[in-house]
Amino acid sequence: MIKEGFVLRKMPGMNLVMPTGANVKEFKGALVLNDTGALIFSELKSGRTIEETAETLTREYDVTLEKAKSDVEKTIASLKEAGVINA
């Protein structure tokens, strides 16, 4: 789901999605994610499904599965808009 050539870099107080290789020319800058967004990015990057990612959120945070799925879907939409996820 996550395009090749994008990596998550965790820095103190900030999570950045950075382009690598050929993506650097097209994707100028970086995308800042909160901790939830960074967890979702990492889960999707490792090949987990929306359902599996939502289940991980319910274990990490005190949220229902419905809320977790909604958060995953919203994050996916934002990553698609930014060009980080294959359409």
Protein Blocks (a to p, Z undefined) as FASTA:
>chain_A
ZZghiacdddehiacdddehjllmmmgcjddddfklmmmmmmmmnopafklmmmmmmmmp
ccdfklmmmmmmmmmmmmmmnopacZZ
